[in-house]
Amino acid sequence: MGFHYFARGSVASHGHFRIVRSGVPVQVRGLVVKPGDVLHGDENGLISVPPAPLGDLQAAVENVRSKERRLMEYVRSAGFKLDGVKPYF
């Protein structure tokens, strides 16, 4: 189907699975996922992104990237001190 998937546990790369249904709500480790939900996941877990006007999404993403960029510039600078990180949070 061309999309990433999440499983309750480890899955062997050559394991056999079958799709029983699609387009129905499922539960992934306690998180109920409904068709159309926006998800974000990585090796640390999976979250459902709350509904929001998509027009605001680009500004929110740029805000996070800007803050992270400033923090990383400070961390990589010659004047880096651990106490100096506090203002970034």
C-alpha positions in Angstrom: 0.0 0.0 0.0 3.0 2.3 0.1 2.9 3.6 3.7 4.8 3.0 6.9 3.2 1.0 9.6 3.5 0.5 13.4 3.2 -2.7 15.3 2.6 -3.7 18.9 6.0 -5.5 19.0 8.9 -6.5 16.8 8.2 -7.8 13.4 10.6 -10.0 11.5 11.5 -8.4 8.2 10.5 -11.5 6.3 7.5 -12.2 8.5 4.2 -12.9 6.8 1.2 -10.8 7.6 -2.2 -10.2 6.1 -4.4 -7.1 6.0 -7.8 -8.0 7.4 -9.5 -4.7 7.1 -8.7 -1.1 6.1 -10.5 2.2 6.7 -11.5 1.3 10.3 -10.3 2.6 13.6 -7.5 0.6 15.2 -5.6 0.7 18.5 -1.8 0.9 18.6 -0.5 0.5 22.1 -3.5 2.2 23.6 -3.7 5.0 21.0 -6.9 4.9 19.0 -6.2 5.8 15.4 -9.1 6.6 13.1 -9.0 7.0 9.3 -7.9 10.5 8.4 -5.9 11.0 11.6 -2.5 12.7 11.2 0.2 10.7 12.9 3.9 11.4 13.7 6.1 8.5 14.7 9.6 7.3 15.1 11.6 4.8 17.1 10.5 6.6 20.3 6.8 6.2 19.7 3.7 7.3 17.9 1.4 10.3 18.5 -1.8 11.6 16.9 -1.5 15.2 15.8 -4.6 17.2 17.0 -6.8 18.7 14.3 -5.8 22.2 13.4 -6.3 24.6 10.6 -3.7 23.6 8.0 -3.1 27.3 7.3 -1.5 27.6 10.7 0.7 24.5 10.3 3.5 26.0 8.2 3.9 28.9 10.7 4.0 26.5 13.6 6.6 24.3 11.9 8.8 27.3 11.1 8.5 28.5 14.7 9.8 25.1 16.0 12.6 24.9 13.4 13.7 28.5 14.3 13.9 27.8 18.0 15.7 24.5 17.4 18.1 26.3 15.0 19.0 28.9 17.6 19.5 26.3 20.3 21.8 24.2 18.1 23.8 27.2 17.0 24.4 28.0 20.7 25.2 24.4 21.5 27.8 24.2 18.7 29.3 27.6 19.5 32.7 28.1 21.2 30.9 29.9 24.1 28.6 27.0 25.0 27.9 26.4 28.7 25.2 24.1 30.0 23.7 26.8 32.1 23.3 28.9 29.0 20.7 26.4 27.6 18.0 27.4 30.1 16.7 30.4 28.1 16.0 28.2 25.1 13.3 26.2 27.1 
